[in-house]
């Protein structure tokens, strides 16, 4: 596994082998192990370790990358030469900034102090994972269900060094469990991950997934239409994730963001507050971006008003010189850029919803609902209208009818067509935010939501 000291030594050699004006190296190293199970038995166990260096060279605005996963001198020389040869044939980029210095990159006040690397997570063995799977299968057997899923753990390293003195490094572990419980005509699902394996409760996840499969058995069909809907955190995460590519300076400049001409206005209900905060205790990931810039806490939405978007260094400079200057809130690099060169610019990746003044549990939301639908998760989500942010998708693995404050049984799944603007304008209640995982978007800190007039367009046959 890569260490900071070894990466620094490799970078010193890369610098010696390069004749470029500037040189940068991004290191990634990981040890990943996974146990996969289906039909109540383990059927796959894999383990992988790999380390890669991505080398960017720059000649007066001509820049390119090449990678290597072997770190002997000859392999590094070949990678440096490949990067330099590619860079020399590029057209100069007039917008390319010099690589950041250590002082520029680390000038913020958002340092992640809490550890995200836990020995107990890194030390999980195949036998440990097998014991957890055994307990999950036991719970499936108790409920006469069939189970499938994964249990994985990983240890990763990420670092960025450049010839202007930048040297940032990050270590992290991650454990993840995903469980599907299957009955004859119903299913249930739960998924969660955390840097600290002690934050995962496999038995609770398995029992919750099993109970959803049991309670949604023999699902009935009801007519599509606009319903009061209670979205569990995983469902919230997967649907709202489709809007955060738009919270980007590049997206604004390209006029492809649904926030064009909407920054500073009341777009959502007053109870919606969203920030990007890499230092939040429930978040994970690196404290610096693809250029090595420290990630800043950015208030994206405050009391329903869109306040800001995020910026890479180059995007911030272009925005200050554009027609949008003065119309999009503060314009400064926020530490959300991707490794250069790229066409994506930047994106907020550590989304945190603020807790409501009076959080409600899912059970309280159900108790206050005269008629509605409880949704465990969503899948197969695709964008329909990029400016109104209308997305379509389906419910899955636990969809329930709620009447008179109680769950009345399972429902056949729905397809939905829903504007995210409308959805976040119709949030009646929220739970306390939690770290959540889904399948369609990245992990976030989000609440469950009770939303009125959620638009189901048709029922499925399962």
N, C-alpha and C positions, 0 to 999 in steps of 0.2 A: 504494500500500500504506500502511496506517495506520502511524504512528509513535507512540511514547509522547507526544511533545510535541504532536502534532496531536490525539491523543485527550484530553489534558489541556485543550487549548484548547476542544474541543467540549464537554467536561464543564463547564467554566466557563460556557459559554453556556447549557447545560441548567439549571444551578443558577439563573442569572438569570431564566430563563423559568418557573421552578417556584415555587409558593407552598406546597408540601408541607412537613410537619415534617422529613422526611428524603427524600433522593433518592440513587439509586444508578444507575450506568451500567455495563453490561457490554459491552465492545467485542470483536468478533471480525472479523478480516480475513484473507483467504486468497487466494493465487494458486495455482491447481491446474491441472495439465496431465496428460493421459493419452493414451497410444497403445494401441489395442486391436488384437489380431490374431487371426485364425482361418483355418483351411484354408491355413496356411503363408503368409499374406499380411496386411499391414496393411489394415484396413478402416475404421478410425476414428481421428481425431486431434482431441482437444478441448482447449480452454484456457479457463479462467474465472477472473475476479478479482472479488471482492465484499467489501464491508465493511458491517457491521451494528452498530447500537447498540441495546441493550435497556435501556429506562429503567423503573426501579421507583420509585414514589413511595409515601409512607407518611403517613397522617393518623391518628394515635392508634390504631394497630393495624389500620387499613383500608389494605390494600396491593394493588397491581396493577401489571402491566407493559404496555408498548407498545413497538414496535420501529420503527426507521427505517433505511433504507439510503442516504439522502441527508442531507447534513450542512449544508445552507444553513439560515439562521435560520428561515425559514418551515416547512421540513420538521421541524426540531427542535421548534418551537413546537407543531405539530400532534401530534407524538408525545408531548410532555409533557402536553398537554391531554388526549389520549386516555387516558394512564396515570392522570392525576388524576381524570378523570370516572369511569373504571372503579373506582378505589380508593374514591371517595366513596360508591358504592352497595353496597360490600361490607359484610358483617357484621364487626364488630371481632373480631380474633383475639386472645384473651386470652393465648395462648402466644407471640405474636410478640415477639421481643427487639428492642431497638434495634440498628441497624446497628453492626457492629464498628468500633472505632477502629483506626488503624494499629498502635498498640501491642498491642492485643489480637490482631489478625490475624497479626502477625509475631512473636509471643512464643515460638515454638517453636525447636528447634535442628536442623531437618531441611532447611535451605536447600539447594536444588540448585545446586551450584557449577559443575559441568561444563556447557559449552555444548551446546545442543541445536539450534543453528542453524549450518549449514555452507554456505559460499558455493558450494562445488562441487555441492551438492545443488540449491540454488536456481537455479544457472546452467545446469542441464541443458536442452538445446534439443530440438525435435522431431527434428532430424537426429541428435542423440546417441541418442535413444530408438530411432530407426529402425535405427541401426547395431547396437544391442543386440538388437533383434528379428531383424535379419538373421542374427546369430550363433546365435540360438536356432533359427531356421528351418533354418539349415545343419546343426545337430546333429540336428534332426528328420529332415532328408533323409538324413543319414548312416545313421540307423537305420531308414529307410523308414517313418517315422511322420508323422502329421499333428499339428500343434501349434496351440494357442489360448491366449490369456492377455492380460495387460495389463502395461504398464510405466508407472508414474506418478511424478510428483514434485510436491511442494507446498512452499509457504512460508506460514507462518501467524503471526498475532499474536493475543494474547488479553490483555485487561486488565480490571480492575475498579476503579472510582473511586466514592467515596461522600462525602456531605456531612459526615462525621465525620473526614475527613482520610486515609482509606484510598486508596492509589494503587499497585496492584500490576500488573506487566506481564510478559509472557512471549513469547519468540520461539522458533519451532521450524521446522525443515525435516523433510521425510520423503520417502524414495524407497521404492517398493514394486514388486516383481516377483512375478507369479503365472503359473505355467506348467502347462498340462495337455498331456500327450503321449498321442495316441490311436493304437491299433492296431486290427486287425479285431475282436478280441474281448477287448481289455484296454486299460488306461490307466495312466498314472502322473502324479503331481502334486507340485509343490513351490511354496512361497510364502514370502516373507520381506520385511520392511521394516526400515528403520533411518533415524534422522535423518541419518546420514552415509552417503552413497551408496558410499563406499569399503568399507563393511562388507558390501556385496552382491557376490556372485560369480555373474553370470548364467550363465556357462558351466557352473559346477558345478551350479547349480540345474537347468539344462536337461539335463545328462548324467544327473543323478540321476533326474529324472522320466522320461527316455527309458529308462533301464535298468529302472526299475520296470515300464514298459509292456512292454518286451521279455521280462522275466523272468516276468511274470504271464500271458503268452499261453497260450491254450488252458486256461483255468482248470478245475480239477476241482471237484466238489461233495462235501463231507463232511457228515456228520450234524450237526445243531445239538446243543448241549450246553454244559457248563461246561469251558472250556479254559484252559490257561496261555496268556496273551496278552502280547505285547510291543507296547506302544503307543508309537509315535514321538511326539516333543514336540507336534506339531500335534494329534494325536489326544488327548493328555492335556489340552491347553489347552481344546479344544472341549467335552469332557465335564465337566471339573471346573468350568468357567465357570458352569455352571448352579447352583452352590451359593452363589456369593458375594453375590447379592442378600440372602441370609439373614443375612450377617454385618453386620447393621444394627440399630441401636437401635430404629428404627421398626418393623422386622419383629418384633422381640421384643415390643414393646409391643402390637402388633396380634395377637400369638399366631399368626403365620403363618410363623415361622422354624422350620426343622428343629433349630435350636439351643435352642429353648425347653426348659428343664429339663435341658440337656446341657452348659452352660458349666461348665468346671472338672472334667469327667470325661474318662476315657480313651475317646475316640470312634474314633480311628484307630490304626494301628500306630505304634510308638515312633519309626520312622524318618521320620515325616511332620512337617515343620516348615515353616510358611507364615507369611510376613509381608506386610504392605502397605508398600511403600517407594518413594515417588516419586523419591528421590534415588539409587536403585540405578543403577550405570553402564549397565546394559542396558535400563533403562526409558526411557519417553518420556512427554511430556505436561506439563501445567502443574504448578508447585509449589504452587499454591493452589486452593481449591475454589470453588464457586459463590457463596459469600458473601465470598470474598477471604481466608479463613483458610488459613494455611500448613498443608500436608499433613504430618502426623506419621508417623513410622515406627511401625507397630502390629504386635506379635506376635500373630497370630490363632490359630495352633496351635503348640504346643511339645511335642515328643516325643509326638505323638498326642493331646495334651490340648488341648481348645478353651479358650483363655485369655481372649480379648476379642472384642468387636465394635467397629465404628466409630460415631462420633456426629457429627452436625451440632450446632450450638450449642443450638438449641431442643430437640432430642431429648435431649441430655445433661441439661438442666434438668428435663424431664419425667420422665426415667428416675430421677433422684435423688429425685423426689417420688412414685415409684411403689412398688408391692409388690416390684419386682425389685431395688431398691436393696440392695446387699450380697450379691446372688446372681449378679451378672454380671461381676465383676471391676471394675477401675477405670472410673469414669464421668467422662470429661472430653471436651470437644470435641476431635476428632482431625483436623479439616480434610478431611472427606469428604462435605460436604453439597452438594446441588444448588442452583441458583439458586432463590430464593424468589419467589412462593409455589409450593409443589409438594406432592404427596402421597407422594413416594417417599422423602423423608428423606435418606438417605445410602447409600453403597456403597463398598467398597474397589475401586479401579480400577488399582492398580499392584502386582499380585500377584507375589510372588517365592517360589519354593520353595528351601529351603536345600539345598546340596549334601550328599549322603550321605557318611558317613565313608569308604566305599570305593566310589567311583563305578565303574560298569561301562559300557562302550560298548554300543551295540546289537549289535555283532558278538559281544561277550562274552556278552551275554544269550542270543543265538541259540545259541552254542556250548554253553551249559550247559542247553539245553532239550531234553528227550527227545521231547516232542510238544507242539506248540502252534501259535499263529497270530500272525503278524506283521502289524500294522495300520499303514498309512500315515496315514490320516485317517478321521474320522467326519463324518457329515452328517445333516441332517433330524432333529435331536435335539429331543425334546419331553419335558416332565415328565409322569410317570404318577402318582407318589405324592409329594406335597410334603414330608411329614414324614419318611418313610424315604429321601427323595431318590432315588427310583427314576426313571430316565430311559430312554427308548427312542430308537433311531436305527439307522443303518446304517453299514457300512464302505464305503470307496470308494477308487478310484484306486491300488490296490496292496495286495492282501490275499494273504498267502502262508502256505503250510503249512510248518511247521518240524518236522523229525523227525531224531532222532539228531544234534542239534547243527548241522544244515544246512538251508538253504532248499531245499525239494523242488519248488517250483513255485507257480503262482498258484492261488487258490481263488475260487470264486464268492462273492460278497459275502454277508454275514450281516446280519440284523436282531438287535439285542440288547435286552434288558431288564435293566438293571443298577442296583443301589443304589450310590450314591457312597460311602455309609458303608462298605458291604461292600468295595468296590473299594479304598478307601484303608486298609482293615484288612488287605488281602491283598497288599500291595506287597512283592515278594521282592527286587527290586533296582532301582536308579535310576542314570541317567547324571548327568554334571555338567549343571546347568541351563543352558539357552540362551534367548535371545530367540526366541520362536516366534509364528507367525501362523497363524490358521485361518480358517474361514468362519462359525462358529456363535457365537463369543465374542470378547472383546477380547484384544489381545496381552498376553502374560505372559512371565515368566522361569520356565520349567518344564523338568523332565528328561523323558527317555524313561523308561517304567516297565515292569517285568515284574510282571504281576499274575496270581495264581492264581485259578481258578474264576470266570473272567469268563463271564457268562451269555449265550450266543448262542441265540436262540429259534427261528430259522428261516433257511434259506438262500434267497437270491434266485435269479433266473434269468439274472443277468448277472455 
